[in-house]
Amino acid sequence: MSSPERWIVGITGASGAIYGVRLVQSLLTAGHFVHLLISDAGWRVLKEELDWQVTKRQEAIKEAFGDAAERIQYHPIQDIGASIASGSFRVKGMIIMPCSMGTLSAIAHGTSDNLMARAADVMIKEGRPLVLVPRETPMHAIHLENMLKLSRLGVKIVPAMPAFYYRPQTLDDIVNFLVGKVLDSLDIEHQLFTRWGEPNEHSVESADEHDTNRPN
């Protein structure tokens, strides 16, 4: 297990709330501390897609993450005076997963009109990692221009695009793959999916060992 770090995770109203939940679970499993932000639309999607009981939000978080919820600090989206609104509060980075086009636009234009956009603005101004996982299709020119603008500022854009080369068998496999790609982009260790070439690599190593031990 790596040394504990503080990470900010944002969940917006884009479809795919399971991505953000699995990301939080993975960070907690790795022993990290999570500052959690959920937009009002994000809460609605959690209810619609995952059956969260969102009228009592702290209780919903506790139910979803169990004892590990002790390492989650939940911030209401309008709490612009929260710790993570300041660059002097040290965090390792921030991920918004999934990221709606509205939130992406707010970040691209520096509006900082709520804590989600402000925390992301802090990541950019402080030069800390910011990863956005947009979940929208099709995309028009404004969406693409906003992503290009942020990419040029060093923000990592990881679209919610599944891969199939590892032959996923379940929905969990697909979710884990995308969460794993986000963790990879932040150099956070995980075991969420089988990497391309790893089985072959092990086979080659075994063959090499066999050849080395073979008598002349």
C-alpha positions as CSV (number, residue, x, y, z in Angstrom):
1,M,0.0,0.0,0.0
2,S,1.3,3.4,-0.9
3,S,1.6,6.3,1.5
4,P,-1.8,8.0,2.2
5,E,-2.5,11.0,0.1
6,R,-5.4,13.5,-0.2
7,W,-7.4,13.4,-3.5
8,I,-10.4,15.3,-4.6
9,V,-13.1,13.4,-6.4
10,G,-16.0,15.2,-8.2
11,I,-19.2,13.4,-9.4
12,T,-21.4,15.5,-11.7
13,G,-24.8,14.9,-13.4
14,A,-23.4,13.1,-16.4
15,S,-24.5,9.5,-16.8
16,G,-22.0,7.0,-15.3
17,A,-22.1,7.7,-11.6
18,I,-20.7,4.2,-11.0
19,Y,-17.4,5.4,-12.4
20,G,-17.0,8.0,-9.7
21,V,-18.2,5.6,-6.9
22,R,-15.7,2.9,-8.1
23,L,-12.9,5.5,-8.2
24,V,-13.6,6.5,-4.6
25,Q,-13.7,2.9,-3.6
26,S,-10.3,2.3,-5.3
27,L,-8.7,5.3,-3.6
28,L,-10.0,4.2,-0.2
29,T,-8.7,0.7,-0.8
30,A,-5.3,2.1,-1.6
31,G,-5.4,3.9,1.8
32,H,-5.9,7.4,0.6
33,F,-8.1,10.2,1.9
34,V,-10.9,11.5,-0.4
35,H,-12.5,15.0,-0.5
36,L,-15.8,14.2,-2.2
37,L,-17.8,16.7,-4.2
38,I,-21.2,15.8,-5.8
39,S,-23.2,18.3,-7.8
40,D,-27.0,18.5,-7.3
41,A,-27.5,16.8,-10.6
42,G,-24.9,14.2,-9.6
43,W,-27.0,13.3,-6.6
44,R,-30.0,12.8,-8.8
45,V,-28.0,10.5,-11.1
46,L,-26.8,8.5,-8.1
47,K,-30.4,8.0,-7.2
48,E,-31.5,7.1,-10.7
49,E,-28.6,4.8,-11.6
50,L,-27.5,3.3,-8.3
51,D,-30.6,3.7,-6.1
52,W,-28.8,5.9,-3.6
53,Q,-31.2,7.3,-0.9
54,V,-30.1,10.9,-1.4
55,T,-32.3,12.8,1.0
56,K,-29.8,12.1,3.8
57,R,-26.5,12.6,2.0
58,Q,-24.0,11.8,4.7
59,E,-25.9,8.6,5.5
60,A,-25.9,7.7,1.8
61,I,-22.1,8.1,1.7
62,K,-21.7,6.0,4.8
63,E,-23.9,3.2,3.4
64,A,-22.0,3.2,0.1
65,F,-18.5,3.1,1.5
66,G,-18.9,1.5,4.9
67,D,-16.2,1.9,7.5
68,A,-13.8,3.4,4.9
69,A,-16.2,6.4,4.8
70,E,-14.2,7.7,7.8
71,R,-11.6,8.7,5.2
72,I,-14.0,10.7,3.2
73,Q,-14.6,14.4,3.7
74,Y,-17.8,15.4,1.9
75,H,-18.2,19.0,0.8
76,P,-21.5,20.6,-0.2
77,I,-21.2,22.0,-3.7
78,Q,-22.0,25.5,-2.6
79,D,-19.5,25.6,0.2
80,I,-17.1,28.0,-1.5
81,G,-15.2,28.5,1.8
82,A,-14.2,24.8,2.1
83,S,-10.6,23.8,2.5
84,I,-10.2,22.6,-1.0
85,A,-11.2,26.1,-2.4
86,S,-7.8,27.3,-1.4
87,G,-4.5,26.6,-3.0
88,S,-2.8,26.7,0.4
89,F,-4.6,23.4,1.3
90,R,-2.4,20.7,0.0
91,V,-4.0,17.8,-2.1
92,K,-2.3,15.5,-4.5
93,G,-4.8,16.2,-7.4
94,M,-8.4,16.1,-8.5
95,I,-10.5,13.8,-10.7
96,I,-14.0,14.6,-11.9
97,M,-15.6,11.4,-13.0
98,P,-18.0,11.5,-14.7
99,C,-17.7,15.1,-15.9
100,S,-20.7,16.8,-17.5
101,M,-20.2,19.3,-20.3
102,G,-21.6,22.0,-18.1
103,T,-18.9,21.4,-15.5
104,L,-16.2,21.1,-18.1
105,S,-17.4,24.4,-19.6
106,A,-17.3,26.1,-16.2
107,I,-13.7,24.9,-15.7
108,A,-12.6,25.9,-19.2
109,H,-13.9,29.5,-18.6
110,G,-12.7,29.9,-15.1
111,T,-16.1,30.8,-13.6
112,S,-15.5,29.2,-10.2
113,D,-19.2,29.6,-9.4
114,N,-19.4,26.6,-7.2
115,L,-16.9,24.5,-5.2
116,M,-16.5,21.9,-8.0
117,A,-15.4,24.5,-10.5
118,R,-13.3,26.4,-7.9
119,A,-11.4,23.3,-6.7
120,A,-10.6,22.5,-10.4
121,D,-9.5,26.1,-10.9
122,V,-7.2,25.7,-7.9
123,M,-5.6,22.6,-9.5
124,I,-4.8,24.4,-12.7
125,K,-3.4,27.5,-11.0
126,E,-1.3,25.5,-8.6
127,G,0.0,23.2,-11.3
128,R,-1.5,20.1,-9.7
129,P,-3.0,17.1,-11.6
130,L,-6.5,17.5,-12.8
131,V,-8.3,14.7,-14.7
132,L,-11.7,15.0,-16.3
133,V,-13.7,12.1,-17.5
134,P,-16.3,13.5,-20.0
135,R,-19.3,11.3,-20.6
136,E,-21.3,12.7,-23.5
137,T,-22.1,11.6,-27.0
138,P,-22.2,12.9,-29.6
139,M,-20.1,16.0,-29.0
140,H,-20.3,19.3,-30.8
141,A,-17.7,21.9,-31.5
142,I,-18.1,23.7,-28.2
143,H,-17.5,20.5,-26.2
144,L,-14.4,19.8,-28.2
145,E,-13.0,23.3,-28.1
146,N,-13.4,23.4,-24.3
147,M,-11.6,20.0,-24.0
148,L,-8.8,21.3,-26.3
149,K,-8.4,24.5,-24.2
150,L,-8.1,22.5,-21.0
151,S,-5.8,20.0,-22.6
152,R,-3.4,22.8,-23.6
153,L,-3.4,23.9,-20.0
154,G,-2.2,20.5,-18.9
155,V,-5.5,19.0,-17.8
156,K,-5.8,15.3,-18.7
157,I,-8.9,14.3,-20.6
158,V,-9.9,10.7,-20.2
159,P,-13.1,10.1,-22.1
160,A,-15.4,7.3,-20.8
161,M,-14.5,4.9,-23.7
162,P,-14.3,1.2,-22.8
163,A,-11.8,-1.1,-24.4
164,F,-12.4,-4.7,-25.4
165,Y,-8.9,-6.2,-26.1
166,Y,-8.9,-7.7,-22.6
167,R,-12.3,-9.4,-23.3
168,P,-14.4,-8.0,-20.5
169,Q,-17.1,-10.4,-19.2
170,T,-19.1,-8.2,-17.0
171,L,-20.2,-4.5,-16.6
172,D,-17.8,-4.4,-13.6
173,D,-14.9,-5.3,-15.9
174,I,-15.7,-2.3,-18.1
175,V,-16.1,0.1,-15.2
176,N,-12.8,-1.2,-13.6
177,F,-11.0,-0.7,-16.9
178,L,-11.9,3.0,-17.1
179,V,-11.2,3.7,-13.4
180,G,-7.9,1.9,-13.8
181,K,-6.9,4.1,-16.8
182,V,-7.6,7.2,-14.6
183,L,-5.5,5.8,-11.8
184,D,-2.7,5.0,-14.3
185,S,-2.7,8.6,-15.4
186,L,-2.0,9.6,-11.8
187,D,0.6,6.9,-11.1
188,I,-1.7,5.3,-8.5
189,E,-1.1,1.5,-8.2
190,H,-4.1,-0.8,-8.7
191,Q,-5.1,-4.2,-9.9
192,L,-8.3,-3.4,-11.7
193,F,-7.6,-4.9,-15.1
194,T,-5.1,-7.1,-16.9
195,R,-2.6,-5.0,-18.9
196,W,-1.9,-5.6,-22.5
197,G,1.2,-7.8,-22.9
198,E,1.5,-8.9,-19.2
199,P,0.5,-12.5,-19.7
200,N,2.8,-12.8,-22.7
201,E,5.5,-11.1,-20.7
202,H,5.2,-13.7,-18.0
203,S,5.3,-16.5,-20.6
204,V,8.5,-15.1,-22.1
205,E,10.1,-14.8,-18.7
206,S,9.3,-18.4,-17.9
207,A,10.7,-19.5,-21.3
208,D,13.8,-17.5,-20.7
209,E,14.3,-19.1,-17.3
210,H,13.8,-22.5,-18.8
211,D,16.4,-21.8,-21.5
212,T,18.8,-20.5,-18.9
213,N,18.5,-23.7,-16.9
214,R,18.8,-25.9,-19.9
215,P,22.2,-27.7,-20.0
216,N,24.5,-27.0,-22.9
